Amino acid sequence: MYGVEDDEIEDAALAAVRRAGATLATAEIATCGRLAALLAEAAARCGGDGCRSGLVLPPADASSATHIATRARDAAGASHGLGIGPPRDAGGVETVEIALAGPGGTTVVEHRLGGAGPIRLARAAKTALDLVRKTVQSATTSHA
């Protein structure tokens, strides 16, 4: 459980970032701007911003999700950088690497791209936002 009533995962992720006094920069390839759109919608619902930047990178700009996340964080001067790499074939299954670079290090997860069209992009973006929520919330709780 991550919210109440009509809360979406993007609302919970943005709230966790704000509660921690953190900032979040994003860069994405596989999701084609869906991550930035979800965060913008969440910011509009709860007022304010909370995000430093949203970059949609061309695939040639990506060596790994970790590189993408670190680049976004450093370029924006944020405490955390969230990167979504390009889609790749992992033995007949299309996956995408998602990385969150923060003060405590970098967390990387692999997400299986399921579904078709916009649904698969939204699922990958929401998986990335859940990584932000869990990681930032866990770091905040462990320092309390």
N, C-alpha and C positions, 0 to 999 in steps of 0.2 A: 504494500500500500504506500502510495507516495503523495496523496492529496485528498481533498474533500470536495464533495459536490461535483462541480464542473471542471475541476483542475485537470489539466493535461500534464504530461511528463515535462513539457517545455516550461510550464509554469513552476513546477517543483524544482527543476534544475536551476532556473533563474533565481528563485527564492533562496535556494541553498547557497548560490554564489553571493547573493546580497547579504544574507545572514553572516556569512564568513568574512565579509568585508573584502571579498576578492573581486577580480575582474576576469573576464573571459574574452579571448580572441578566437575566432574560428577561421579555418580554411578547409575547403572541401573540393573533391574532384568527382567522386562517384555519385554524389547526391545532387549535383547540378544546382546548388543554391537552396535546396530544400531546408537544410539546417539553418541557414541565415533567415529564411522566411519564417520558420517556426519560432525562432528567438524574437524576431521582430513582432510577430503576432502576440507572443507572451508579454513582451515589454509594453505593447499598446494596451493589453488587458489590465495590467497591474500598475501602469504609470511608470514613467522613467525609462531608463535604458538598461544599464548593467553590462552591455557588450561594448567592447572596444572597436571591433571591426569584423567584417565578414568578407572573406576572400574566396572567390571561385577560381581555382587554379587550373591551367591547362595540364593534361596528363604529362607533358614533357617536363613540367616543373616539379615532378614528384619522384623522389627516390624511395620514400617510405612514409607511412602515416606519422611516425615519430618525427621525421624531418619536417613534415608539413606542420605538425602541432607546434614544434619548437620555433619554426620560422614565424608562424602567426603570433605566438606569444611575444617573441622578441621584437618583431616589427611594430606591434601595437603597444608595447610596454605594459602588457597585462600580467597578472599573476599566474594565469592558466591559459594554455593554448590547446584547442581541440582540433584535431586533424582527421579528415576522412580521405583515405587514399583512393587510387583508381581500382576499378573492378579487376579481379584476376581469376584465372581458372585454377582451381585446386583439385585436380583429379576428376574433372567433369562437373564440378560444382563451382558456381561462381560465388566468390567471396569478396569482402572488402575489409581492409585493416583500419581500425579506429584507434587513435592514440590521444591521450590526455597528458600533456606536459605541465607539471605544476611544481611548486616549491619542494615537495617531497619526492620528486622523481617523475618518471613517465610510466603510465599504465597503458598497455596495448591489448586490445581484444580483436578477435577475428569474427566478423559477422557474415553469416550465410545469406546471400541475396535471394530471397524467396518471393514468389508472387510475380506480378507483371506490371509493367509501366510505372505510374506514379506511386502505387502501393509499395513496391520494393524500395523506392527511394525514401519514402516516408518511414518505413520500418528501419532502414539503416540510420536515418537521421535521429529517430527516436531512441534507438539503441545507443547512439553516441550521447544523447542528452541524458539517458539513464546512467551512463558511465560518469558523467559530470555530477549528477545528483548524488550518486552513491559515494564517489570519491571525495567530493568536497564536504558532504555531510559527515562522512567517517572521520576525515581529518579534523573537522570542527569539534566533533564529539570526543575524539581522543585527546584534544588539547584543552578541553573544558575541565 
